[in-house]
Amino acid sequence: MYRLLIVDDEPEIRQGLRLKMDMDGLGIALAGEASNGMEALSLLENGDIEIVLTDMNMPLMGGVRFMEVCRERYPNVRVIVITGYEDFQYARAALRFQASEYLLKPVARDELNSVLKNVTAELNREREKAELEAKTQWELSQYYREMKEQFILRLVRWESGPESVVTDRARKFGLGGWEERRVRFMTLGLKVRDILHGTDRAPDQFLLPLEMISREKADNAAGTCECFRDGHYPGLIHVVTTESVEWLFSFGDHLRSEVKRMLDFELDFGIGQPVTGFKAWKDGYLSSLVAWNYTDSRLPAESLPQSTDKTAISADEIKVIERYLAKGEYAAFEQAVRPILQQAFTGPVASRVKIIFQLYLALESAASDLLVTIESAEQLWIRPELAYSLDSVDKAYSFLAGIARNIVRQREEGAEAADVNLIESVRRYIDDHYATDLNLSDMAARFNYHPSYFSELFKKRVGRTFIQYLTDVRMTQAIRLLEETQLSLWDIAELTGFSNASYFSSKFKKVYGVSPSDYRERLPEKIDSEEPKK
């Protein structure tokens, strides 16, 4: 519904215009009437008005001056000039101040409604365009946020890639300079004991509000704080920031009070040790998980790993352990894990706890990749005090080996569906990481298969080769960005995983038969098929 103002010094003329207009049919409501330009400006100032019908020859402030002021103050208002004079001066003023229409009195009903129909149609188009632009900007911001979160997750999961690539991507995602800055991680979650005992409300229903509250607070930190989720811990929210530990405590206390006020749940948060350099982010992230696990557990403070503790499992050792689990090689798992535990128990409690948590996180990661579950009784994030109670190598190994046995057992029981689960995991990984440098050999190694067998299995289950599927996923995202944004081809190429704009353009033309630029120009013509050629 658009609001319209009639401006004419003769009441009978204003009444005649009102009666001639098909307001209901045009979607117009009368906002008011004015007898001169000064009255009209007062009404415009106090009301939301989109259309003005104005006479030109009026006392106090005539149409020419009114149009001049209106154009300056309210450039989006559509002005329709109605006058009884075929005066070149008035026509020229209407053109100069970009009037939508110029009509002569007496105005016929059909002519008036036709003009108003054209004006409302133009307003409709502009409104739709504005809504589409707002929607596009929102979707692009969501897309950008998801890509940034995937990048952060790769940093904290030992998957960051070559240093030059990491530095470049960090700059693209607004994290330029974070490599040299000291950061801390914070892990947030609803109080576990309140979830397990004393409430019949499903906490999962409150995770989205918790995430929204956390993101809003992080967004207010002016580029010094990033909020992200990790699929391995669906009930937790994570934050990384360059701010001080005092700022983080204030951040956590504010969130705690907001969650209590809005959701009536208690919030726990754990703050990790400070780290510097992207390669150390995984340790900072781990320390925040450990800190959150120990929140409210009444364990001695000296049991928490400190930043000075250098004992840790290497990324290569973690990958080997995960590979043994993926292959169901339990004996090899024992040979790999027991020496690590024996070494850990020669050091302080902090080192032992850190190693146990690292091994547990490796088990969780393997279980997630294999689409199997870890029983709640075995989950350290539900029973954080358990890590401290594992005070011997045998106890620690028995706990971890029990989880490993369950993973292997579930894998073997689902042997018939193992290949299907594997390919589903691969597809999910590609869908999440298509913007990164992916290749068949690395993917085969990641999922513990020989490249040749992996290639054959993928094609058999998906119906397309690995490269075809990866290209299809990337092209689907490229189409989306071409249609919904005005990003350059360089930006689109980078956001969709192509090495450069030139290669992206040639690949796009090979798949769709037109260049990306031509595709974007021909969008209204509806290109025959938006499905990539097989």
C-alpha positions in Angstrom: 0.0 0.0 0.0 1.4 3.4 -1.1 0.5 6.7 0.6 -0.5 9.6 -1.7 -0.7 13.4 -1.0 -2.9 15.7 -3.1 -1.6 19.4 -3.4 -4.0 22.0 -4.9 -5.3 25.3 -3.7 -8.9 24.5 -4.9 -10.8 22.2 -2.6 -13.2 21.1 -5.4 -10.2 20.0 -7.6 -8.8 18.0 -4.7 -12.2 16.3 -4.2 -12.5 15.6 -7.9 -9.1 13.9 -8.0 -10.0 11.8 -4.9 -13.2 10.6 -6.5 -11.5 9.7 -9.8 -8.8 7.6 -8.3 -9.3 3.8 -8.0 -7.4 3.7 -4.7 -8.3 0.1 -3.7 -7.4 -1.3 -7.1 -4.1 0.6 -7.3 -3.1 -0.2 -3.7 -3.1 3.5 -2.7 -4.2 5.2 0.5 -4.8 8.9 0.9 -2.2 10.4 3.2 -3.6 13.9 3.2 -4.3 17.1 1.3 -2.5 20.4 1.1 -3.5 23.8 -0.4 0.1 24.9 -1.2 3.7 23.8 -1.2 4.4 24.8 2.4 1.6 22.7 3.7 2.7 19.8 1.5 6.2 19.9 2.9 4.9 19.9 6.4 2.9 16.7 5.7 5.9 15.1 3.9 8.0 15.8 6.9 5.6 14.1 9.3 4.4 11.2 7.2 5.6 8.3 5.1 4.4 9.4 1.6 5.5 7.9 -1.7 3.4 9.7 -4.3 2.4 13.4 -4.6 -0.2 14.9 -7.0 0.5 18.6 -7.2 -0.8 21.7 -9.0 1.7 24.3 -10.2 0.0 27.6 -9.8 -0.6 28.0 -6.0 -0.2 30.8 -3.4 2.6 31.1 -0.8 4.6 28.3 -2.4 3.9 27.4 -5.9 4.6 24.1 -7.7 8.0 25.0 -9.1 9.5 25.9 -5.7 7.7 23.0 -4.0 9.2 20.5 -6.6 12.6 21.9 -6.1 12.5 21.5 -2.3 10.8 18.1 -2.5 13.5 16.8 -4.9 16.2 18.0 -2.6 14.7 16.6 0.7 12.7 13.6 -0.6 14.3 12.3 -3.7 12.4 9.0 -3.6 9.0 10.6 -3.7 7.2 10.3 -7.0 5.7 13.7 -8.1 2.9 13.9 -10.7 2.3 17.4 -12.0 -1.3 18.5 -12.7 -1.8 21.9 -14.1 -4.4 23.9 -16.2 -1.7 25.7 -18.2 0.2 24.5 -21.2 3.1 26.5 -20.0 6.6 25.7 -21.2 8.0 27.0 -17.9 6.0 24.4 -16.0 6.9 21.6 -18.4 10.6 22.5 -18.1 10.4 22.6 -14.3 8.7 19.2 -14.3 11.6 17.8 -16.4 14.3 19.5 -14.4 13.0 18.1 -11.1 12.3 14.7 -12.6 8.5 14.6 -12.2 7.1 11.2 -12.9 4.2 12.5 -15.1 2.8 15.8 -16.4 -1.0 16.1 -16.9 -3.3 18.8 -18.0 -6.6 19.7 -16.3 -9.2 18.6 -16.5 -7.8 15.1 -16.0 -9.9 12.2 -17.2 -10.5 9.3 -14.8 -8.8 6.7 -17.1 -5.8 8.9 -17.8 -5.3 9.6 -14.1 -5.6 5.9 -13.1 -3.3 4.9 -15.9 -0.6 7.3 -14.7 -1.0 6.1 -11.1 -0.8 2.5 -12.3 2.5 3.2 -14.0 3.9 5.0 -10.9 2.9 2.2 -8.5 4.4 -0.4 -10.9 7.7 1.5 -10.8 7.6 1.7 -7.1 6.8 -2.1 -6.9 9.9 -2.8 -9.1 12.1 -0.6 -6.9 10.8 -2.2 -3.7 11.3 -5.7 -5.1 14.8 -4.7 -6.2 15.6 -3.3 -2.7 14.3 -6.4 -1.1 16.3 -8.6 -3.4 19.5 -6.6 -2.8 18.9 -6.9 1.0 18.3 -10.6 0.7 21.4 -11.0 -1.5 23.5 -9.1 1.0 22.2 -11.2 3.8 22.8 -14.5 1.9 26.2 -13.3 0.9 27.1 -12.4 4.5 25.9 -15.9 5.6 27.9 -17.5 2.8 31.0 -15.4 3.8 30.5 -16.3 7.4 30.3 -20.0 6.6 33.4 -19.9 4.5 35.3 -18.0 7.3 34.1 -20.6 9.9 35.3 -23.4 7.7 38.7 -21.7 7.4 38.9 -21.3 11.2 37.9 -25.0 11.7 40.7 -26.1 9.4 43.2 -24.1 11.5 42.1 -25.8 14.7 41.9 -29.3 13.2 45.5 -29.6 11.8 44.2 -29.0 8.2 45.4 -25.5 7.5 47.5 -26.3 4.4 50.6 -24.4 3.1 51.6 -21.3 5.0 51.3 -19.0 2.0 47.8 -20.2 1.3 46.8 -19.8 4.9 48.1 -16.3 5.1 46.3 -15.3 1.9 43.0 -16.8 3.0 43.3 -15.2 6.4 43.6 -11.8 4.7 40.6 -12.5 2.5 38.5 -13.4 5.6 39.4 -10.3 7.6 42.0 -12.1 9.7 45.1 -10.4 8.3 47.6 -9.8 11.0 46.1 -12.4 13.3 49.1 -14.7 12.6 51.4 -12.5 14.6 48.9 -11.6 17.3 48.3 -13.5 20.6 44.8 -15.0 20.7 42.7 -16.9 23.1 39.8 -19.3 22.5 36.7 -19.6 24.6 34.2 -22.5 24.6 30.6 -21.9 25.7 27.8 -24.3 26.5 24.7 -24.8 28.6 25.6 -26.3 32.0 25.8 -30.0 31.6 24.6 -31.0 35.0 21.5 -28.8 34.6 20.9 -30.5 31.3 21.2 -34.0 32.6 19.4 -33.4 35.9 16.7 -31.2 37.1 15.0 -30.0 33.9 12.6 -31.6 31.5 13.2 -29.0 28.8 15.1 -30.2 25.7 18.4 -28.1 25.7 18.7 -28.6 21.9 15.8 -26.2 21.5 17.9 -23.5 23.0 21.2 -23.9 21.1 20.1 -21.6 18.3 19.1 -18.8 20.6 22.4 -19.3 22.4 24.3 -19.1 19.1 22.4 -15.9 18.1 23.2 -14.3 21.4 26.9 -15.2 21.2 27.2 -14.1 17.6 25.6 -10.7 18.3 28.0 -10.1 21.2 31.0 -11.2 19.0 29.9 -9.0 16.1 30.0 -6.0 18.4 33.7 -6.5 19.1 34.7 -4.5 16.0 36.7 -7.2 14.2 38.6 -8.6 17.2 36.4 -11.6 17.9 35.1 -14.5 15.8 32.4 -16.9 16.7 32.2 -20.4 15.2 30.7 -23.9 15.6 32.4 -27.3 15.4 30.3 -30.2 14.2 32.2 -32.6 16.5 30.6 -30.7 19.4 27.1 -29.7 18.4 26.1 -28.4 21.8 29.0 -25.9 22.0 29.8 -22.4 20.7 33.4 -21.3 20.3 35.1 -17.9 20.2 38.5 -16.8 19.2 39.7 -13.3 20.0 42.7 -11.0 20.1 41.2 -9.2 23.1 42.6 -9.6 26.6 41.6 -12.3 29.1 39.8 -9.7 31.1 37.7 -8.8 28.1 36.9 -12.5 27.7 35.7 -12.9 31.3 33.5 -9.8 30.8 32.2 -11.3 27.5 31.4 -14.6 29.3 29.8 -13.0 32.3 27.6 -10.9 30.0 26.5 -13.9 28.0 25.9 -15.9 31.2 23.5 -13.2 32.5 21.8 -12.9 29.1 21.3 -16.6 28.8 19.9 -16.8 32.3 17.5 -13.9 31.7 16.3 -15.0 28.2 16.6 -18.8 28.3 16.6 -19.6 32.0 19.6 -21.9 31.6 23.0 -21.7 33.3 25.9 -21.1 31.0 29.4 -22.5 31.4 32.4 -21.1 29.7 36.1 -22.1 29.5 38.9 -19.8 28.5 42.0 -21.4 26.9 45.7 -20.5 27.2 47.0 -17.7 24.9 48.8 -18.8 21.7 50.5 -17.1 18.9 50.6 -18.2 15.2 48.1 -20.1 13.2 50.0 -23.4 13.8 49.4 -23.0 17.5 45.6 -22.4 17.2 44.9 -26.1 17.6 46.6 -26.0 21.0 44.7 -22.9 22.0 41.4 -24.5 20.9 42.1 -27.7 22.8 42.9 -25.8 25.9 39.6 -24.0 25.8 37.8 -27.3 25.4 39.7 -28.7 28.4 38.9 -25.5 30.4 35.2 -25.8 29.5 35.2 -29.5 30.4 36.7 -28.7 33.9 34.2 -25.9 34.6 32.4 -26.5 37.8 34.1 -29.9 38.2 35.8 -28.9 41.5 39.1 -30.3 40.2 42.4 -28.8 41.4 43.6 -25.9 39.3 47.0 -27.5 38.8 45.4 -30.2 36.8 44.6 -27.8 34.0 47.1 -27.7 31.1 49.1 -24.5 31.0 50.5 -22.7 28.1 54.1 -23.6 29.2 53.3 -27.3 28.9 55.0 -28.4 25.7 53.9 -32.1 25.8 51.4 -32.7 23.0 50.7 -35.3 20.3 51.7 -34.3 16.8 49.3 -33.9 14.0 50.9 -36.8 12.2 50.4 -39.1 15.2 46.8 -38.1 15.4 46.2 -38.9 11.8 47.9 -42.3 12.2 45.6 -43.1 15.1 42.5 -42.1 13.1 43.7 -44.1 10.2 44.0 -47.3 12.3 40.5 -46.8 13.6 39.1 -46.2 10.1 40.7 -49.4 8.9 39.5 -51.3 12.0 43.1 -52.1 13.0 42.7 -52.3 16.8 46.1 -53.9 17.5 47.9 -51.2 15.6 45.8 -48.6 17.6 47.1 -50.1 20.9 50.7 -50.1 19.7 50.4 -46.4 18.8 48.5 -45.2 21.8 50.1 -47.0 24.7 53.7 -45.5 24.2 52.1 -42.0 24.1 50.4 -42.6 27.4 53.5 -44.0 29.0 55.4 -40.9 28.0 52.6 -38.6 29.3 52.6 -40.2 32.7 56.3 -39.4 33.2 55.4 -35.7 33.3 53.1 -33.5 35.4 49.4 -34.0 35.8 48.8 -31.1 33.3 50.6 -33.0 30.5 48.7 -36.2 31.3 45.3 -34.5 31.1 46.2 -32.8 27.9 47.3 -36.0 26.2 44.2 -37.8 27.3 42.0 -35.1 25.9 43.9 -35.0 22.7 43.5 -38.8 22.3 39.8 -38.5 23.1 39.3 -35.8 20.6 41.0 -37.9 18.0 38.5 -40.7 18.8 35.6 -38.4 18.5 36.9 -37.1 15.1 37.3 -40.7 13.8 33.8 -41.6 15.1 32.3 -38.6 13.3 34.1 -39.5 10.0 32.9 -43.1 10.3 29.3 -42.0 11.1 29.3 -43.9 14.4 28.4 -42.6 17.9 30.3 -42.5 21.2 28.1 -43.5 24.2 27.3 -40.7 26.6 29.0 -42.5 29.5 32.2 -42.3 27.5 32.0 -38.6 26.6 34.6 -36.6 28.5 32.7 -33.4 27.8 29.8 -34.8 29.9 32.1 -36.4 32.6 35.2 -34.0 32.7 36.2 -35.3 36.1 36.9 -38.7 34.5 40.1 -37.5 32.8 41.6 -36.6 36.2 40.5 -40.0 37.7 42.5 -41.9 35.0 45.6 -41.8 37.2 47.6 -44.7 35.6 48.6 -45.8 32.1 46.4 -48.9 32.3 43.3 -46.9 33.5 43.8 -44.3 30.7 44.4 -46.9 28.1 41.4 -49.0 29.2 39.1 -46.0 28.9 40.4 -45.0 25.5 40.6 -48.6 24.2 37.0 -49.2 25.2 35.9 -46.3 23.0 38.1 -47.5 20.2 36.6 -51.0 20.4 33.1 -49.6 20.2 34.0 -47.6 17.2 35.6 -50.6 15.5 32.6 -52.8 16.5 30.1 -50.4 15.1 32.2 -50.1 11.9 32.3 -53.9 11.5 28.6 -54.4 12.3 27.8 -51.9 9.5 30.3 -53.4 7.1 27.7 -53.8 4.3 26.9 -50.1 4.5 30.6 -49.1 5.1 31.2 -48.0 1.6 28.0 -46.0 1.5 28.9 -44.3 4.7 32.4 -43.6 3.5 31.2 -42.0 0.3 28.6 -40.0 2.2 31.4 -38.7 4.5 33.5 -37.8 1.4 30.6 -36.0 -0.2 29.9 -34.1 3.0 33.5 -33.1 3.2 33.6 -31.9 -0.4 30.4 -29.9 0.2 32.0 -28.2 3.2 35.5 -27.7 1.8 35.0 -27.2 -2.0 36.6 -23.7 -1.7 39.9 -25.3 -0.6 42.6 -27.2 -2.6 41.1 -30.7 -2.9 42.5 -33.6 -5.0 41.8 -37.3 -5.2 45.1 -38.5 -3.7 44.7 -36.3 -0.6 41.1 -37.3 -0.1 41.9 -41.0 -0.5 44.7 -40.7 2.1 42.3 -38.8 4.4 39.8 -41.6 4.3 42.4 -44.3 4.4 42.0 -45.8 0.9 44.3 -46.5 -2.0 43.7 -43.7 -4.7 42.8 -46.2 -7.4 40.3 -48.1 -5.3 38.9 -44.8 -3.9 38.4 -43.4 -7.4 36.5 -46.5 -8.6 34.4 -46.7 -5.5 33.5 -43.0 -5.7 32.4 -43.3 -9.3 30.4 -46.5 -8.6 28.5 -44.9 -5.7 28.0 -41.4 -7.0 27.8 -42.0 -10.7 30.4 -39.4 -11.4 34.2 -39.2 -11.0 35.6 -37.4 -8.1 36.7 -34.5 -10.3 33.3 -34.3 -12.0 31.5 -34.2 -8.6 33.9 -31.6 -7.2 33.5 -29.5 -10.3 29.7 -29.7 -10.2 29.7 -28.6 -6.5 32.0 -25.7 -7.3 30.0 -24.7 -10.4 26.7 -24.8 -8.5 28.2 -22.3 -6.0 29.6 -20.2 -8.8 26.2 -20.0 -10.5 24.7 -18.9 -7.2 27.3 -16.1 -6.8 26.9 -15.0 -10.4 23.1 -14.8 -10.1 22.9 -13.3 -6.6 25.9 -11.0 -6.2 28.0 -8.5 -8.2 31.3 -10.1 -7.0 34.1 -10.0 -9.5 35.2 -13.2 -11.4 38.4 -13.2 -9.3 36.4 -13.2 -6.0 34.0 -15.9 -7.3 36.9 -18.0 -8.5 38.6 -17.8 -5.1 35.4 -18.5 -3.1 34.6 -21.6 -5.2 38.1 -23.2 -5.1 39.4 -22.4 -8.6 43.1 -21.4 -8.8 42.4 -18.2 -10.8 39.8 -16.3 -12.7 41.2 -17.3 -16.1 41.0 -21.0 -15.3 37.5 -20.6 -13.8 36.3 -18.8 -16.9 37.6 -21.5 -19.3 36.2 -24.3 -17.1 32.8 -22.5 -16.8 32.6 -22.0 -20.6 33.4 -25.7 -21.1 30.7 -26.8 -18.7 27.9 -24.3 -19.7 28.8 -23.2 -23.2 29.1 -19.5 -22.2 31.6 -17.4 -20.3 30.7 -16.4 -16.7 30.3 -12.7 -17.8 28.0 -13.7 -20.7 26.0 -15.9 -18.3 25.5 -13.0 -15.9 24.4 -10.7 -18.8 22.0 -13.3 -20.2 20.3 -14.2 -16.9 16.9 -12.7 -17.8 16.9 -14.9 -20.9 17.1 -18.0 -18.8 19.9 -20.1 -20.2 18.6 -23.5 -21.3 20.2 -25.5 -18.5 21.9 -24.6 -15.3 23.0 -28.2 -14.7 26.6 -28.8 -15.4 27.3 -31.0 -18.5 28.4 -34.5 -17.6 
